[in-house]
Amino acid sequence: MTPLTEPEIRAAFVNCTKGEAKRLHVPRDLGTRPWDDLDFLGWRDPQALDRAYLVAVPDGRPVALALRRPSPGPGRQRRTMCSVCLTNPVGGVSLMVARKAGKAGQQGNSVGIYLCDDLACSLYLRGRKDAGPGARLPESLTLEEKVERTLSHLTAFITRVTT
């Protein structure tokens, strides 16, 4: 992934207002992120743990989404597989919900997807971050094929948010 700046990230949000995009938390360590190993940039808001954000470049231009993570109820802790990278990390997978872009989002419509709780899908795929024992099933696909599949799943989700 090509490194992005804070203004580029803020301008890329499609499912929140410009004011919301201006106020949301953007990581301060953008310069030290492992951009060559990222297929998308994802982060959790340290001030509001129910919020997360991701930025991808599906068609050559950045698209950013604001996500919400519902609070898990008591006794609902179980290991689930990430719908994007097909990892089952020890850190968990959460249902992340994105308000739809445009008029549909203003009417309260949203879509959800199960994502790695720390949004580190790219690092799990490449073995740069340990997902824990049994977190990834053995596959015969090459890394390039796994990355292509991951981007395909993420692009499909972004399309559902933006249409």
N, C-alpha and C positions, 0 to 999 in steps of 0.2 A: 504494500500500500504506500502511496506517496504521502509524505508528511503533510499534515494540515495545520493551519494556524487557528488561533482562537476566533478571529473574525470570520474565517471560512466556515468553521464549525457552526457558529451562531447563525450565519446566513443560510445554512443548509437545512434547518429545521422546517419540516413540512406539516407537522401536526400540532403546532402550538403557535400562539401569537408572537409577533416580533418582540413585544414586551416580555413575555415569558421566556423567550430565547435569550433575551438580553440579561435576565436575572438569574438564569439557571447556572449551576456550578459546572465549570469546565476545568478539567485537570490542569494543574500548573506545571506538570512534568512532561508536557508535550514534546519538548526537545530531547528527552531521554527515553521516550517510548521505543520499543523494538519494531519500528515501522516496516522493516523488511520481512518480519515474521507475522505481520498482521494482515488479515483479509478484511477486517473491519475494526473500527475503534469502538470499544464499549467500556462504560464505566458506571459505577454506582455513585449516587450523590451521598457524600459523607455526612451531610447535614439532614438528610431526609432518606432514611434507608429503604423506604418504599418506592423510591424513584431511581430510575436507571436511564441511560441514554446510549444510543449507538449511532455511528456514522459509517456509511458504506458508500462505495463509488460504483454502482451497478452499470451505469451507462456513460462513464467518463466524467460525471459531475457528482459532487458529494450530495448525499441525501441523509439527513439526520432525523431520528425519531426519539420522541420523549416517551418513556415507558413507565408503567406503574406495576408494582408487584403487590398483589393482595397479601394481607397478613395471614400467615398460616394459622389455622385453628388448632386447638389442643388435640393431640393425638393424630395429627395429619402429616407427621414427618415420615416420608418414605423416599426411597431413591427412585428417581425418574430419569429417563433418558432425554437429553437435549435434542430438540427437533432439528437443530441446525447442524451440529457437528457429530451427533450420534454418540456422545460421551455420557457417562453416568458418573460424574465426579463426586468424590467424597464430600466436597463443599456444598453439593446440592444443585438442584435444578429448580427453577421457579417459573410459574406461569407469569409471563410478562405481557401486559395489556397495553396496547397503543390506541389512543383515540384516532379515529380515521381523519384524514386530511379533508379540508374544505367543509362544505355544507353538512355532509354526513356526520363529521366530527362535532360540529356545532349542535347537531340534533342529538348528540350523546352516543352515537354509534362507535363501536370499538372492535378490535380484533386482538386475539391473543396467540401466543406461541410459548412453548416451553424452551427456556434458554438456560445455559449454565449460569448459576447465581452470580458468579464473578465476571461473566461475559468474556472469558478467556478461551473461547473455542479455538481460535487460531493457534494459541500456544499449546493447547492439549493435542491438537492434530500433529504438530511438529515435534512433540516430546519436549518442548521447552519448559513446560510446567507439568508437574506430576499430578495426575487426576486421582491417584490412589489405586489400590489393588482391585482388579476386575472392572475398572472403569471403562475400558475400551475393549470391545470384542476384536478378536483377530480378524484381519481382512487381507485379501490379496490385492487390493487396489494400491496403486502408487500414491505417493503424497500429492502429486498433481491432480490425480483423479479425486482424491478425498477433498482437496481444496475446491475443485470444480463443483463437486456435490454440495459442499457447504455453502458456497456462493449461490448456487442454484436455489437452495432452501431459503437462504436469507433474501434473495431477490424476489422470490415468490411471496414472502411475508411483506416486504416493502411494497410490492404491487397491490397486495390486499389492503394495505393502509392507505395508499394513494389513489385508489380507484373507487 
